[in-house]
């Protein structure tokens, strides 16, 4: 089956593939990856169609399996043995049950989310010793074909390997939370978008409205730039005002001269999308659920001359220690830190904004989340003056409107900083309430990434696709998680709302969990 035939539409496109894997303790990556590669190709399928490796949780730390997922550039999803034991499989074994608590690892893991078993369990074939690895292949249920995904999105090569910028199957990097409430989302309670509810406040709207009298003049950003600089204790040449953080990612991708950019995932996907649009080959560093999605400095290749990381990270809500983030810096490397949600962290602890002692540091801030200004578009970059000059040169003239400049000045004023601090404490309290309610749903398979420090939480829910639809029917929009590299189909992200909204949502979630298997 030739790729040209697929492109011409003369034969059906292959399904997206989930590969279930098992391995003994001493199985190396060559054996696991070789087995998977041979199984896929022998079945007439494409490695490009593989979107996930799956295994039992007892095997989630096996180096051969972990490295195979990284080489393929797909998430490694691990399930409890008790869950896999309930999955009907054609080839159960007593040996597997005795070893890890389920009659099957490879087949059950491949079929855990449904779909059709395309390749039954097969073993590796090393020379002169017993097989150390098994795998099975299933189609992903209900998803688009791999070829369709390739048209809609782009995927990189494995961790530690730069990819070509051309399309290959993978998450839709341009899917964002607003898509959950656009079009047919009228009347839904929005837990999909991470903009603080009840904003902008009246005083800020009045301030913005007063700026409209100056619309006849071209925007002058000098006062706003100085205000931001004073807020962070730097000079104005360390600041660049942007049309939201999204523009800043585009400027970084276009203006900075780099050859080996890497993005730490799972995180906000726009940085990678912008880099790819600018023609860069982008590598990925996939953080692991087993490690709490926390930074592993050693996982970033030395060749990386630009590294992008979020803190606190969207969607995991992990707040990385500032020392760990700064530890990614190297001479000759840009370290781009997305701090769009840092002002939602009480005291902004672990912030790097305003630091001038970290080589190559580029910090991005957004004023749209805490202040409800997504429709106005305002953010800024903090970096060394020479970096700011390079980014500014790539900007069009007058990139930030007069109302947005007025908002910037207002949002970094002492009054605004005090209000944002109070809001951060309220968010923390409301998040604790939400987390307590989610903990009560643990018997239904709900697992939360903790400790959560942002105005959102990442939740693993078996059958999340069906749960999302049931929640939608019940009046709630939540953010799907499978469009974030490094996450699979069983993840959703929830924005933190007030206690009453969260209590009502938790009731609806409980009903959806009960209804998913009906």
KELOBA-411069 format. One record per residue (C-alpha): residue number from 1; chain; x, y, z. Coordinates in steps of 0.2 Angstrom, whole numbers. Layout:
R,num,cadena,u,v,w
R,NUM,A,X,Y,Z $
...
***
This chain:
R,num,cadena,u,v,w
R,1,A,0,0,0 $
R,2,A,9,16,-6 $
R,3,A,8,33,2 $
R,4,A,4,40,-14 $
R,5,A,-12,29,-15 $
R,6,A,-17,35,2 $
R,7,A,-14,53,-3 $
R,8,A,-24,51,-19 $
R,9,A,-38,43,-9 $
R,10,A,-39,27,-18 $
R,11,A,-38,16,-3 $
R,12,A,-44,19,15 $
R,13,A,-33,28,27 $
R,14,A,-26,18,41 $
R,15,A,-33,20,58 $
R,16,A,-24,28,72 $
R,17,A,-15,14,82 $
R,18,A,-13,10,100 $
R,19,A,1,-2,104 $
R,20,A,0,-12,120 $
R,21,A,17,-17,126 $
R,22,A,24,-28,140 $
R,23,A,43,-31,144 $
R,24,A,54,-40,157 $
R,25,A,65,-30,168 $
R,26,A,80,-32,157 $
R,27,A,72,-29,140 $
R,28,A,81,-14,132 $
R,29,A,74,-1,120 $
R,30,A,81,-10,105 $
R,31,A,71,-26,108 $
R,32,A,55,-17,113 $
R,33,A,56,-4,98 $
R,34,A,61,-18,86 $
R,35,A,46,-28,91 $
R,36,A,34,-14,89 $
R,37,A,42,-9,72 $
R,38,A,41,-26,65 $
R,39,A,23,-29,71 $
R,40,A,17,-13,64 $
R,41,A,26,-16,47 $
R,42,A,22,-34,46 $
R,43,A,4,-30,47 $
R,44,A,5,-18,33 $
R,45,A,2,-3,44 $
R,46,A,12,13,46 $
R,47,A,23,18,61 $
R,48,A,17,36,58 $
R,49,A,-1,30,63 $
R,50,A,5,25,81 $
R,51,A,-2,38,93 $
R,52,A,1,29,110 $
R,53,A,10,15,119 $
R,54,A,0,7,133 $
R,55,A,5,-4,147 $
R,56,A,2,-10,165 $
R,57,A,7,2,178 $
R,58,A,19,-10,185 $
R,59,A,29,-9,169 $
R,60,A,27,10,167 $
R,61,A,45,13,173 $
R,62,A,54,-1,162 $
R,63,A,68,8,153 $
R,64,A,65,-1,137 $
R,65,A,46,4,136 $
R,66,A,49,22,142 $
R,67,A,63,24,129 $
R,68,A,53,16,115 $
R,69,A,38,28,118 $
R,70,A,51,43,118 $
R,71,A,59,36,102 $
R,72,A,42,35,93 $
R,73,A,37,52,100 $
R,74,A,20,46,108 $
R,75,A,14,46,126 $
R,76,A,16,31,137 $
R,77,A,-1,27,145 $
R,78,A,-1,15,160 $
R,79,A,-16,7,168 $
R,80,A,-19,-2,184 $
R,81,A,-18,-21,183 $
R,82,A,-36,-22,190 $
R,83,A,-42,-12,175 $
R,84,A,-33,-22,162 $
R,85,A,-40,-38,170 $
R,86,A,-57,-33,165 $
R,87,A,-53,-31,147 $
R,88,A,-58,-46,136 $
R,89,A,-43,-53,127 $
R,90,A,-41,-68,115 $
R,91,A,-24,-74,122 $
R,92,A,-25,-73,142 $
R,93,A,-11,-82,151 $
R,94,A,-10,-88,169 $
R,95,A,9,-83,169 $
R,96,A,4,-65,166 $
R,97,A,-9,-65,179 $
R,98,A,4,-71,192 $
R,99,A,17,-59,187 $
R,100,A,8,-43,186 $
R,101,A,-10,-46,191 $
R,102,A,-19,-47,174 $
R,103,A,-21,-61,162 $
R,104,A,-14,-50,148 $
R,105,A,-3,-34,147 $
R,106,A,-1,-31,128 $
R,107,A,-18,-35,122 $
R,108,A,-28,-28,136 $
R,109,A,-18,-12,136 $
R,110,A,-20,-10,117 $
R,111,A,-39,-13,119 $
R,112,A,-41,-4,136 $
R,113,A,-50,11,127 $
R,114,A,-60,0,115 $
R,115,A,-56,-2,96 $
R,116,A,-52,-17,86 $
R,117,A,-38,-29,89 $
R,118,A,-27,-28,73 $
R,119,A,-12,-38,78 $
R,120,A,-14,-51,93 $
R,121,A,0,-53,105 $
R,122,A,17,-57,98 $
R,123,A,34,-59,106 $
R,124,A,51,-52,102 $
R,125,A,63,-64,94 $
R,126,A,80,-62,101 $
R,127,A,94,-74,96 $
R,128,A,99,-87,109 $
R,129,A,88,-82,124 $
R,130,A,70,-81,128 $
R,131,A,59,-66,122 $
R,132,A,59,-51,134 $
R,133,A,45,-41,126 $
R,134,A,27,-43,120 $
R,135,A,16,-31,110 $
R,136,A,-2,-30,102 $
R,137,A,-10,-17,91 $
R,138,A,-27,-10,91 $
R,139,A,-36,4,82 $
R,140,A,-41,19,92 $
R,141,A,-60,19,93 $
R,142,A,-70,34,87 $
R,143,A,-55,45,81 $
R,144,A,-50,52,65 $
R,145,A,-39,42,53 $
R,146,A,-20,45,55 $
R,147,A,-20,53,38 $
R,148,A,-34,65,43 $
R,149,A,-25,69,59 $
R,150,A,-9,73,48 $
R,151,A,-19,85,38 $
R,152,A,-26,94,54 $
R,153,A,-10,94,64 $
R,154,A,8,91,65 $
R,155,A,18,79,76 $
R,156,A,37,79,80 $
R,157,A,49,65,80 $
R,158,A,54,56,97 $
R,159,A,61,65,112 $
R,160,A,79,70,109 $
R,161,A,77,69,90 $
R,162,A,72,84,79 $
R,163,A,58,81,67 $
R,164,A,54,87,50 $
R,165,A,42,101,49 $
R,166,A,31,91,37 $
R,167,A,14,84,43 $
R,168,A,13,68,52 $
R,169,A,-1,61,63 $
R,170,A,-3,68,81 $
R,171,A,-12,80,92 $
R,172,A,-20,95,85 $
R,173,A,-9,108,91 $
R,174,A,-21,122,86 $
R,175,A,-35,115,97 $
R,176,A,-38,127,112 $
R,177,A,-51,128,126 $
R,178,A,-62,141,117 $
R,179,A,-66,128,104 $
R,180,A,-76,119,117 $
R,181,A,-88,133,119 $
R,182,A,-88,141,102 $
R,183,A,-103,138,90 $
R,184,A,-114,126,99 $
R,185,A,-108,130,116 $
R,186,A,-121,143,121 $
R,187,A,-128,140,138 $
R,188,A,-114,129,144 $
R,189,A,-105,132,160 $
R,190,A,-87,135,154 $
R,191,A,-74,125,163 $
R,192,A,-64,123,147 $
R,193,A,-56,141,146 $
R,194,A,-43,147,159 $
R,195,A,-49,165,160 $
R,196,A,-54,170,177 $
R,197,A,-73,171,178 $
R,198,A,-82,188,182 $
R,199,A,-68,198,174 $
R,200,A,-63,211,169 $
R,201,A,-68,221,184 $
R,202,A,-78,237,183 $
R,203,A,-63,249,187 $
R,204,A,-53,241,173 $
R,205,A,-67,242,160 $
R,206,A,-69,261,165 $
R,207,A,-50,263,163 $
R,208,A,-50,255,145 $
R,209,A,-66,265,140 $
R,210,A,-57,281,145 $
R,211,A,-43,277,133 $
R,212,A,-55,277,118 $
R,213,A,-54,296,117 $
R,214,A,-37,294,110 $
R,215,A,-40,282,96 $
R,216,A,-37,295,83 $
R,217,A,-18,295,87 $
R,218,A,-6,281,84 $
R,219,A,-3,270,99 $
R,220,A,12,275,110 $
R,221,A,18,261,121 $
R,222,A,32,270,130 $
R,223,A,22,273,146 $
R,224,A,15,256,147 $
R,225,A,32,248,143 $
R,226,A,40,258,158 $
R,227,A,26,253,169 $
R,228,A,29,235,166 $
R,229,A,48,237,168 $
R,230,A,45,245,185 $
R,231,A,33,231,190 $
R,232,A,47,219,188 $
R,233,A,62,229,193 $
R,234,A,71,230,176 $
R,235,A,74,244,164 $
R,236,A,62,247,149 $
R,237,A,74,239,136 $
R,238,A,71,223,145 $
R,239,A,52,224,140 $
R,240,A,42,221,124 $
R,241,A,23,223,124 $
R,242,A,14,211,113 $
R,243,A,-3,207,107 $
R,244,A,-5,193,120 $
R,245,A,7,179,123 $
R,246,A,2,171,107 $
R,247,A,11,185,97 $
R,248,A,26,183,108 $
R,249,A,28,164,103 $
R,250,A,27,169,85 $
R,251,A,40,182,87 $
R,252,A,52,170,96 $
R,253,A,49,157,82 $
R,254,A,53,170,68 $
R,255,A,66,181,76 $
R,256,A,78,170,86 $
R,257,A,91,162,76 $
R,258,A,91,144,82 $
R,259,A,93,127,74 $
R,260,A,88,114,88 $
R,261,A,72,120,97 $
R,262,A,64,109,109 $
R,263,A,47,110,118 $
R,264,A,44,102,135 $
R,265,A,27,93,135 $
R,266,A,13,92,140 $
R,267,A,11,110,139 $
R,268,A,2,124,129 $
R,269,A,4,119,111 $
R,270,A,5,136,103 $
R,271,A,24,138,105 $
R,272,A,27,122,95 $
R,273,A,14,127,82 $
R,274,A,23,144,80 $
R,275,A,40,136,78 $
R,276,A,34,124,65 $
R,277,A,25,137,56 $
R,278,A,41,147,55 $
R,279,A,50,131,47 $
R,280,A,59,124,62 $
R,281,A,61,106,65 $
R,282,A,55,104,83 $
R,283,A,60,91,96 $
R,284,A,49,86,111 $
R,285,A,54,82,129 $
R,286,A,39,72,136 $
R,287,A,37,73,154 $
R,288,A,30,57,163 $
R,289,A,14,55,173 $
R,290,A,24,43,184 $
R,291,A,35,58,189 $
R,292,A,21,69,192 $
R,293,A,25,78,175 $
R,294,A,39,87,184 $
R,295,A,55,94,175 $
R,296,A,69,82,172 $
R,297,A,84,93,167 $
R,298,A,94,78,160 $
R,299,A,80,74,148 $
R,300,A,84,90,138 $
R,301,A,97,86,125 $
R,302,A,113,97,125 $
R,303,A,110,101,107 $
R,304,A,95,111,111 $
R,305,A,98,129,108 $
R,306,A,80,135,112 $
R,307,A,69,126,126 $
R,308,A,51,131,129 $
R,309,A,43,127,146 $
R,310,A,28,133,155 $
R,311,A,27,137,174 $
R,312,A,15,134,181 $
R,313,A,12,122,166 $
R,314,A,-4,122,156 $
R,315,A,-12,109,157 $
R,316,A,-4,99,171 $
R,317,A,-5,114,184 $
R,318,A,12,109,190 $
R,319,A,23,123,197 $
R,320,A,41,119,194 $
R,321,A,54,126,206 $
R,322,A,62,141,199 $
R,323,A,79,133,202 $
R,324,A,74,118,191 $
R,325,A,68,129,177 $
R,326,A,84,140,178 $
R,327,A,94,124,178 $
R,328,A,89,122,160 $
R,329,A,99,137,155 $
R,330,A,115,135,146 $
R,331,A,127,148,137 $
R,332,A,121,148,119 $
R,333,A,103,143,123 $
R,334,A,87,153,124 $
R,335,A,76,147,139 $
R,336,A,58,153,135 $
R,337,A,47,152,150 $
R,338,A,29,154,148 $
R,339,A,23,162,165 $
R,340,A,5,166,158 $
R,341,A,-3,159,174 $
R,342,A,11,164,187 $
R,343,A,0,179,193 $
R,344,A,-13,166,199 $
R,345,A,0,158,211 $
R,346,A,0,166,228 $
R,347,A,15,177,230 $
R,348,A,21,172,212 $
R,349,A,33,160,220 $
R,350,A,45,151,208 $
R,351,A,44,166,196 $
R,352,A,59,170,185 $
R,353,A,51,186,178 $
R,354,A,63,200,181 $
R,355,A,78,189,183 $
R,356,A,94,195,174 $
R,357,A,106,182,180 $
R,358,A,100,167,170 $
R,359,A,108,166,153 $
R,360,A,97,167,138 $
R,361,A,81,169,148 $
R,362,A,65,174,139 $
R,363,A,50,176,150 $
R,364,A,32,178,143 $
R,365,A,18,185,153 $
R,366,A,-1,187,148 $
R,367,A,-13,199,156 $
R,368,A,-28,191,148 $
R,369,A,-31,176,160 $
R,370,A,-32,185,177 $
R,371,A,-40,200,170 $
R,372,A,-52,193,157 $
R,373,A,-44,202,142 $
R,374,A,-43,188,130 $
R,375,A,-53,198,117 $
R,376,A,-41,213,120 $
R,377,A,-25,204,117 $
R,378,A,-11,211,129 $
R,379,A,5,202,135 $
R,380,A,23,206,136 $
R,381,A,41,198,135 $
R,382,A,55,200,148 $
R,383,A,72,197,141 $
R,384,A,90,204,139 $
R,385,A,90,220,128 $
R,386,A,98,212,113 $
R,387,A,84,198,113 $
R,388,A,71,211,115 $
R,389,A,78,221,100 $
R,390,A,78,206,89 $
R,391,A,60,202,94 $
R,392,A,54,220,91 $
R,393,A,62,220,74 $
R,394,A,50,206,69 $
R,395,A,35,215,75 $
R,396,A,24,225,64 $
R,397,A,22,244,67 $
R,398,A,10,248,82 $
R,399,A,6,230,86 $
R,400,A,-3,234,103 $
R,401,A,-18,245,102 $
R,402,A,-21,260,113 $
R,403,A,-35,252,124 $
R,404,A,-23,237,126 $
R,405,A,-9,249,131 $
R,406,A,-21,257,144 $
R,407,A,-25,240,151 $
R,408,A,-7,235,153 $
R,409,A,-3,251,163 $
R,410,A,-18,248,174 $
R,411,A,-15,229,177 $
R,412,A,3,232,183 $
R,413,A,-2,246,195 $
R,414,A,-1,243,214 $
R,415,A,-20,242,215 $
R,416,A,-21,229,202 $
R,417,A,-6,219,209 $
R,418,A,-15,219,226 $
R,419,A,-31,213,218 $
R,420,A,-23,199,208 $
R,421,A,-14,193,224 $
R,422,A,-31,192,233 $
R,423,A,-38,183,218 $
R,424,A,-24,171,218 $
R,425,A,-28,166,236 $
R,426,A,-47,164,231 $
R,427,A,-42,153,217 $
R,428,A,-31,142,228 $
R,429,A,-46,140,240 $
R,430,A,-58,136,226 $
R,431,A,-46,124,219 $
R,432,A,-45,115,236 $
R,433,A,-63,113,236 $
R,434,A,-63,106,218 $
R,435,A,-49,94,222 $
R,436,A,-58,87,238 $
R,437,A,-73,83,227 $
R,438,A,-63,75,214 $
R,439,A,-55,64,227 $
R,440,A,-72,57,232 $
R,441,A,-73,51,214 $
R,442,A,-57,41,215 $
R,443,A,-67,24,216 $
R,444,A,-74,28,198 $
R,445,A,-56,29,192 $
R,446,A,-54,48,193 $
R,447,A,-35,53,196 $
R,448,A,-29,71,198 $
R,449,A,-12,77,194 $
R,450,A,-6,85,211 $
R,451,A,-1,96,218 $
R,452,A,-10,108,207 $
R,453,A,-5,126,208 $
R,454,A,-13,134,193 $
R,455,A,-31,140,190 $
R,456,A,-35,123,182 $
R,457,A,-32,105,186 $
R,458,A,-28,90,175 $
R,459,A,-39,75,178 $
R,460,A,-37,57,171 $
R,461,A,-54,49,168 $
R,462,A,-57,32,160 $
R,463,A,-68,34,145 $
R,464,A,-65,53,145 $
R,465,A,-72,55,128 $
R,466,A,-89,48,133 $
R,467,A,-89,58,149 $
R,468,A,-86,74,140 $
R,469,A,-101,71,129 $
R,470,A,-112,67,144 $
R,471,A,-106,82,153 $
R,472,A,-109,93,138 $
R,473,A,-127,86,137 $
R,474,A,-128,91,156 $
R,475,A,-123,109,152 $
R,476,A,-104,109,156 $
R,477,A,-89,111,144 $
R,478,A,-72,104,149 $
R,479,A,-56,104,139 $
R,480,A,-51,88,131 $
R,481,A,-33,83,135 $
R,482,A,-28,72,120 $
R,483,A,-23,87,110 $
R,484,A,-8,90,121 $
R,485,A,7,80,116 $
R,486,A,11,67,130 $
R,487,A,-7,65,135 $
R,488,A,-19,52,129 $
R,489,A,-38,51,127 $
R,490,A,-42,48,145 $
R,491,A,-37,66,151 $
R,492,A,-48,82,153 $
R,493,A,-43,99,160 $
R,494,A,-55,108,172 $
R,495,A,-54,127,175 $
R,496,A,-56,132,193 $
R,497,A,-72,141,197 $
R,498,A,-82,146,212 $
R,499,A,-87,133,225 $
R,500,A,-105,133,220 $
R,501,A,-101,130,202 $
R,502,A,-88,117,206 $
R,503,A,-101,108,218 $
R,504,A,-114,107,204 $
R,505,A,-101,102,192 $
R,506,A,-95,88,203 $
R,507,A,-113,81,204 $
R,508,A,-114,81,185 $
R,509,A,-97,73,184 $
R,510,A,-103,59,195 $
R,511,A,-118,56,185 $
R,512,A,-108,56,169 $
R,513,A,-96,43,176 $
R,514,A,-110,32,181 $
R,515,A,-118,35,163 $
R,516,A,-102,31,153 $
R,517,A,-104,12,154 $
R,518,A,-123,12,151 $
***
